[in-house]
Amino acid sequence: VQLQASGGGLVQAGDSLRLSCTAPGSTFSNYNMGWFRQAPGKGREFVAAIAWRGGRTYSADSVKGRFTISRDNAKNTMYLQMNSLKPEDTAVYYCAGDRWRARNWLPNTEADFGSWGQGTLVTVSS
């Protein structure tokens, strides 16, 4: 699955931003999808994942209650709605597709994902 992330930018603390991830082609709806991020000087960390059928989601504790992952399989697009942004949310955000088709459980580690977008930068100023 080829992925393209977009929607990043420079915002102030407390603002909202919505990231999008598009996957041209017909296989998007068969894969669990996720978002990861990598802050300057740090490793890539899991943010959220959503099941291939939609509905089930899982988020990292650091973003629970602030970020919402969703998907529209008809549009081959996944979203990450980010509210109440904090300076510590500053990072390059990557969308990713599950390594396995129609896996029954939600993955949350880098090794579980086999397709990656190019990343989109989110900068939150204080």
C-alpha positions, 0 to 999 in steps of 0.5 A: 500500500502506497501512502501519502500523509498531509496536513501538517503545519505550524500552530500554537499550543491549544490549536487543532490540526487534522492530518490526512493519509491517502492510499491510492488503489483498491487495497486500503480497506483491507488493512489496519492503519496507524499513525506514528511520530518522531520528535527531533532527536528521538525515536519513532513512537506509536500514536494511534491505530484503527481497524481495517473495518473501522470502529476499533481504535487504539491510542497512546496514553499521551494523546488519549482524549486529544487525538482521534483517528478515523478512516473513510474506506470509500475515499481510501483516506485515514485521518488524525484529528489533533486537538489541544495541541502541546509543544511536546506534540511537535514531530514528523507524523507518519501514516502506516499500513499493517504488514498483514491484510485483515489482521484481527488485532490492532498492531502498535509497534513499528515492526507490525507495519509494512507500508509507510508514508513520507511524513508530515511535520507538525510544529506546535509553538508555546 
